[in-house]
Amino acid sequence: MTQSPATPLPPPKERRRLREAGSLTQAQLAERVGVTRETVRAWESGRTNPRGRKREAYAKLLSTLTQEEPPPTEVTAPQFHEAPPGDPEPAPAPELEPAEAAAAPLTPAQAFDALYAFCAPALVRQAYLLTGRRELARESVERAFQLAWQRWPEVAVDRDPAGWVRATAYEYALSPWHRFRPRYRNPEAPPADASDRALLAALLRLPPPQRRTLVLYDGVGLDLPETAAETEASTPAAAGRLMNAREAIAAHLPDLSDPTELHRRLTELAATERLRAAKPPVVRTGSERRARFWTRAAIAFTVALIGTTALTLRTAPTHYEPPIAPGAEIQGVPERVAQGPLSAAEVQLREKLRGEMTSGPVRLVPLPH
């Protein structure tokens, strides 16, 4: 009896691309095949491969997605990571007809607006899970996109521009210097629901590295290597942080010991607050305003430095002046004594001087010798 060959499957990266091209999340694809989201994540990362009936169902679904994939056009849009499941759909990017694609490529502003519209709403919710502060979450996302607009030539050609902005927003949101700002010294109002308050409190008790790893893996849906790369840690270190974070959450909230339930609750908590991001033109204008401010500040500092240098050169001595030698002690000077009584000779001289004429021309005439 011969065993039938396994159904062929595309490479792991192609599996993920086909899923994203079909506008399916990992959870939706897992529901169609009949597996968990973690299993789909492992298939797309290449760690495991499906077998048996699951392999046939997975291959059939991918084949269907391949047939439904639209023909390629000349316009290359930025590649974005998928938003977390449960978030509202992002605003669609401006669509171009295939005939207009070659004649009207996306301008930098249009490409930036498309990236912002796709990523900003989900990023604000993720930053809220990291900080527990609504205003800081919005500020973190705006600052990240302002920096992205300043470095747009670099970000536009990045392999994952959405990941670039997400990492920048996370770094800003978790900065320890926010605790010294007056506006962030007092805590904000907690969520209205008691279960949401308990989950947010458990999240904020975690150390920042563990909190960030948990949000990326169980909230955003990145696999472990991608989470490790974004947190600048090794894969074993990221796995350790994730396990410690899950254990800490389960210790306070035993109902969330299941990763699938934890992912659902994180998504619900992020979507409950109804956080809104600013409009893309406002972010671009703010970025340009900050760039002009810092440029002018750098110019003013340079001018002040040049003026200080010129003044120093103007007032500095032009020749060498030896230093003044320290004082030396003088020997042989008699001691100073107080005035005492006059002697007999001094008294006689004083009386003689007082008795002689003290005024008149007589004193001016020299006496003959």
C-alpha positions as CSV (number, residue, x, y, z in Angstrom):
1,M,0.0,0.0,0.0
2,T,1.5,3.3,-1.1
3,Q,1.0,6.6,0.8
4,S,-0.5,9.4,-1.3
5,P,1.8,12.4,-1.6
6,A,1.0,15.4,0.6
7,T,-0.9,18.3,-0.9
8,P,1.6,21.0,-2.0
9,L,1.6,24.3,-0.2
10,P,3.2,27.6,-1.0
11,P,6.2,28.9,1.1
12,P,5.3,30.5,4.5
13,K,5.7,34.1,3.3
14,E,3.5,33.4,0.3
15,R,0.8,31.9,2.6
16,R,0.8,35.1,4.6
17,R,0.7,37.3,1.5
18,L,-2.2,35.4,0.1
19,R,-4.2,35.7,3.4
20,E,-3.5,39.5,3.5
21,A,-4.4,39.8,-0.2
22,G,-7.7,38.2,0.6
23,S,-8.4,40.7,3.4
24,L,-8.5,37.9,6.0
25,T,-7.1,38.0,9.5
26,Q,-5.4,35.1,11.2
27,A,-8.5,34.5,13.3
28,Q,-10.8,34.5,10.3
29,L,-8.6,32.1,8.4
30,A,-8.3,29.8,11.5
31,E,-12.1,29.7,11.8
32,R,-12.5,28.7,8.2
33,V,-9.9,25.9,8.4
34,G,-11.0,24.8,11.9
35,V,-7.9,25.5,13.9
36,T,-6.7,28.1,16.4
37,R,-5.1,31.5,15.5
38,E,-1.8,30.3,17.0
39,T,-1.7,27.4,14.6
40,V,-2.2,29.7,11.6
41,R,0.6,31.9,13.0
42,A,2.9,28.9,13.2
43,W,2.0,27.8,9.6
44,E,2.8,31.3,8.2
45,S,6.1,31.6,10.2
46,G,7.2,28.2,8.9
47,R,7.6,26.6,12.4
48,T,5.1,23.9,11.6
49,N,3.2,22.6,8.6
50,P,-0.4,21.3,8.5
51,R,-1.1,17.6,8.0
52,G,-3.9,15.4,6.9
53,R,-7.3,17.0,6.4
54,K,-6.2,20.3,7.8
55,R,-3.5,20.5,5.2
56,E,-6.0,19.8,2.4
57,A,-8.5,22.4,3.7
58,Y,-5.7,24.9,4.1
59,A,-4.3,24.3,0.6
60,K,-7.8,24.5,-0.9
61,L,-8.4,27.8,0.8
62,L,-5.1,29.2,-0.4
63,S,-5.8,28.1,-3.9
64,T,-9.1,29.9,-3.7
65,L,-7.4,33.0,-2.5
66,T,-4.9,32.7,-5.4
67,Q,-7.7,32.6,-7.9
68,E,-9.5,35.6,-6.4
69,E,-6.3,37.7,-6.2
70,P,-6.7,40.7,-8.5
71,P,-4.2,41.2,-11.3
72,P,-1.2,43.4,-10.4
73,T,-1.1,47.1,-11.4
74,E,1.7,49.5,-11.9
75,V,1.1,51.3,-8.5
76,T,3.1,49.9,-5.6
77,A,1.4,50.7,-2.3
78,P,3.2,50.5,1.0
79,Q,3.0,47.1,2.7
80,F,1.3,47.3,6.1
81,H,0.8,44.9,8.9
82,E,-2.8,43.9,9.6
83,A,-4.7,45.8,12.3
84,P,-5.6,43.9,15.5
85,P,-8.8,41.8,15.2
86,G,-11.8,43.7,16.5
87,D,-10.6,47.2,15.6
88,P,-12.8,49.2,13.2
89,E,-11.8,49.1,9.6
90,P,-9.3,51.9,8.7
91,A,-10.2,54.6,6.2
92,P,-9.5,53.3,2.7
93,A,-6.6,54.8,0.8
94,P,-7.3,56.8,-2.4
95,E,-8.0,54.3,-5.2
96,L,-6.6,54.8,-8.7
97,E,-7.8,53.2,-11.9
98,P,-5.3,50.8,-13.6
99,A,-5.2,53.2,-16.6
100,E,-4.2,56.1,-14.3
101,A,-1.7,54.1,-12.3
102,A,1.4,54.8,-14.5
103,A,0.4,58.4,-15.1
104,A,-0.5,59.4,-11.5
105,P,1.6,57.7,-8.9
106,L,1.0,58.4,-5.2
107,T,2.6,61.6,-4.0
108,P,4.5,61.5,-0.7
109,A,1.6,63.2,1.1
110,Q,-0.9,60.7,-0.3
111,A,1.3,57.8,0.7
112,F,1.8,59.2,4.2
113,D,-2.0,59.8,4.6
114,A,-2.7,56.2,3.5
115,L,-0.2,54.8,6.0
116,Y,-1.7,57.1,8.7
117,A,-5.3,56.2,7.9
118,F,-4.4,52.5,8.0
119,C,-2.3,52.4,11.2
120,A,-3.1,55.4,13.4
121,P,-6.5,54.2,14.9
122,A,-5.1,50.8,16.0
123,L,-1.8,52.3,17.2
124,V,-3.7,54.7,19.5
125,R,-5.5,51.8,21.1
126,Q,-2.3,49.8,21.5
127,A,-0.5,52.8,23.1
128,Y,-3.4,53.1,25.5
129,L,-2.9,49.5,26.6
130,L,0.8,50.3,27.2
131,T,0.3,53.5,29.2
132,G,-3.3,53.6,30.5
133,R,-3.5,57.3,29.5
134,R,-5.6,58.5,26.6
135,E,-3.8,61.8,25.9
136,L,-0.4,60.2,26.1
137,A,-1.6,57.4,23.7
138,R,-2.7,60.0,21.1
139,E,0.5,62.1,21.6
140,S,2.7,59.1,21.2
141,V,1.1,58.2,17.8
142,E,1.2,61.8,16.6
143,R,4.9,62.2,17.5
144,A,5.7,58.9,15.8
145,F,4.0,59.9,12.6
146,Q,5.6,63.4,12.8
147,L,9.0,61.8,12.9
148,A,8.0,59.5,10.1
149,W,7.0,62.5,7.9
150,Q,10.4,64.2,8.7
151,R,12.2,61.0,7.6
152,W,9.7,60.0,4.9
153,P,12.3,59.1,2.2
154,E,13.7,56.6,4.7
155,V,10.3,55.3,6.0
156,A,8.8,55.1,2.5
157,V,11.3,52.5,1.3
158,D,11.4,50.6,4.6
159,R,10.4,46.9,4.4
160,D,7.7,47.5,7.0
161,P,6.7,51.2,7.4
162,A,3.9,50.3,9.8
163,G,6.3,48.4,12.0
164,W,8.7,51.4,11.9
165,V,6.0,53.8,13.1
166,R,4.7,51.3,15.7
167,A,8.1,50.8,17.2
168,T,8.6,54.6,17.4
169,A,5.2,55.1,19.1
170,Y,5.9,52.4,21.6
171,E,9.3,53.9,22.5
172,Y,7.8,57.3,23.1
173,A,4.8,55.9,25.0
174,L,7.0,53.9,27.4
175,S,9.6,56.7,28.0
176,P,10.2,57.1,31.7
177,W,10.5,60.9,31.4
178,H,6.8,61.3,31.1
179,R,6.5,60.9,34.9
180,F,8.2,64.2,35.4
181,R,5.7,66.1,33.2
182,P,3.1,68.0,35.2
183,R,0.2,67.0,32.9
184,Y,1.0,63.3,33.5
185,R,1.7,63.2,37.2
186,N,-1.9,62.5,38.2
187,P,-3.7,59.3,37.0
188,E,-6.5,59.5,34.5
189,A,-10.0,58.2,35.0
190,P,-10.1,54.4,34.7
191,P,-12.5,52.5,32.4
192,A,-16.1,52.4,33.4
193,D,-16.4,48.6,33.4
194,A,-15.0,46.7,36.4
195,S,-13.4,43.9,34.3
196,D,-11.7,46.5,32.1
197,R,-10.3,48.3,35.1
198,A,-8.9,45.0,36.5
199,L,-7.3,44.1,33.2
200,L,-5.8,47.5,32.7
201,A,-4.4,47.5,36.3
202,A,-2.9,44.1,35.7
203,L,-1.3,45.3,32.5
204,L,0.2,48.4,34.2
205,R,1.7,46.3,36.9
206,L,3.9,44.5,34.4
207,P,7.4,45.8,33.6
208,P,7.5,47.8,30.4
209,P,9.4,45.2,28.4
210,Q,6.9,42.4,29.3
211,R,3.9,44.7,28.7
212,R,5.2,45.6,25.2
213,T,5.9,42.0,24.4
214,L,2.4,40.9,25.5
215,V,0.7,43.7,23.5
216,L,2.7,42.8,20.4
217,Y,2.2,39.0,20.6
218,D,-1.3,38.6,22.1
219,G,-2.7,42.0,21.0
220,V,-1.3,42.9,17.6
221,G,-0.8,39.2,16.5
222,L,2.9,39.3,15.6
223,D,4.8,36.0,15.8
224,L,7.6,35.4,18.3
225,P,10.5,36.2,15.9
226,E,8.9,39.5,14.8
227,T,8.1,40.4,18.4
228,A,11.7,39.7,19.4
229,A,13.0,41.8,16.5
230,E,10.8,44.8,17.3
231,T,11.6,44.7,21.0
232,E,15.3,44.3,20.2
233,A,15.6,41.1,22.1
234,S,16.5,37.5,21.3
235,T,13.7,35.0,20.6
236,P,14.3,33.1,23.9
237,A,14.2,36.4,25.8
238,A,11.0,37.5,24.1
239,A,9.5,34.1,24.9
240,G,10.5,34.4,28.5
241,R,9.0,37.8,28.8
242,L,5.7,36.6,27.2
243,M,5.4,33.6,29.6
244,N,6.1,35.8,32.6
245,A,3.6,38.4,31.5
246,R,0.9,35.7,30.9
247,E,1.6,34.2,34.3
248,A,1.3,37.6,36.0
249,I,-2.0,38.4,34.3
250,A,-3.3,34.9,35.1
251,A,-2.3,35.4,38.8
252,H,-4.5,38.5,39.1
253,L,-7.2,37.4,36.6
254,P,-7.5,33.5,36.4
255,D,-10.1,33.8,33.7
256,L,-7.5,35.1,31.3
257,S,-5.1,32.1,31.5
258,D,-6.2,31.1,28.0
259,P,-4.2,33.1,25.4
260,T,-7.2,33.2,23.1
261,E,-9.4,34.7,25.8
262,L,-6.6,37.1,26.7
263,H,-6.4,38.2,23.1
264,R,-10.1,38.8,23.0
265,R,-10.2,40.8,26.2
266,L,-7.2,43.0,25.1
267,T,-9.0,43.7,21.8
268,E,-12.2,44.6,23.7
269,L,-10.4,46.8,26.2
270,A,-8.6,48.7,23.4
271,A,-11.9,49.2,21.4
272,T,-14.0,50.3,24.4
273,E,-12.4,53.7,24.9
274,R,-13.3,55.0,21.4
275,L,-10.0,56.8,21.1
276,R,-9.6,59.0,18.0
277,A,-6.5,60.1,16.2
278,A,-5.9,63.5,14.6
279,K,-6.3,64.0,10.9
280,P,-3.3,63.3,8.6
281,P,-2.9,67.0,7.4
282,V,-2.8,68.1,11.0
283,V,0.0,65.7,11.8
284,R,2.0,66.7,8.7
285,T,1.6,70.4,9.5
286,G,2.7,69.8,13.1
287,S,5.7,67.9,11.9
288,E,6.7,70.7,9.5
289,R,6.2,73.3,12.3
290,R,8.4,71.3,14.7
291,A,11.1,70.9,12.0
292,R,11.1,74.7,11.4
293,F,11.3,75.4,15.1
294,W,14.3,73.1,15.7
295,T,16.0,74.4,12.5
296,R,15.6,78.0,13.7
297,A,16.8,77.0,17.2
298,A,19.9,75.3,15.7
299,I,20.6,78.4,13.6
300,A,20.2,80.7,16.6
301,F,22.5,78.6,18.7
302,T,25.1,78.5,15.9
303,V,25.0,82.3,15.6
304,A,25.3,82.7,19.4
305,L,28.3,80.4,19.3
306,I,29.9,82.3,16.5
307,G,29.3,85.6,18.3
308,T,30.8,84.3,21.5
309,T,33.9,83.1,19.7
310,A,34.3,86.4,17.9
311,L,34.0,88.3,21.2
312,T,36.6,86.1,22.8
313,L,39.0,86.6,19.9
314,R,38.5,90.4,20.1
315,T,39.1,90.7,23.8
316,A,41.8,88.1,24.2
317,P,45.4,89.4,24.8
318,T,47.6,89.5,21.7
319,H,51.0,88.9,23.4
320,Y,52.3,87.0,26.3
321,E,52.1,88.7,29.7
322,P,54.2,87.0,32.4
323,P,52.3,86.6,35.6
324,I,53.1,88.9,38.6
325,A,55.6,87.3,40.8
326,P,54.4,86.6,44.4
327,G,55.6,89.1,47.0
328,A,58.8,88.6,49.0
329,E,59.5,89.4,52.6
330,I,61.8,92.4,53.1
331,Q,64.4,92.1,55.9
332,G,66.0,94.9,58.0
333,V,63.1,97.3,58.4
334,P,62.9,98.8,61.9
335,E,59.9,98.1,63.9
336,R,57.4,100.9,64.1
337,V,57.2,102.5,67.5
338,A,54.6,104.7,69.1
339,Q,55.3,108.5,69.7
340,G,56.7,109.0,73.3
341,P,57.6,112.1,75.4
342,L,60.1,114.7,74.0
343,S,63.6,114.8,75.3
344,A,65.2,118.0,76.8
345,A,67.0,118.8,73.5
346,E,63.8,118.3,71.6
347,V,61.9,120.6,74.0
348,Q,64.6,123.3,73.7
349,L,64.5,123.1,69.8
350,R,60.8,123.4,69.8
351,E,60.9,126.5,72.0
352,K,63.6,128.1,69.8
353,L,61.5,127.5,66.7
354,R,58.4,129.0,68.2
355,G,60.3,132.1,69.4
356,E,61.7,133.0,66.0
357,M,59.7,135.0,63.4
358,T,57.6,132.7,61.4
359,S,56.3,135.1,58.7
360,G,57.6,138.1,56.7
361,P,60.2,138.7,54.1
362,V,63.0,138.4,56.6
363,R,62.9,134.7,56.5
364,L,63.1,134.8,52.7
365,V,66.5,136.7,52.6
366,P,69.5,134.4,52.8
367,L,71.9,135.3,55.6
368,P,75.5,136.1,54.7
369,H,78.1,133.7,55.9
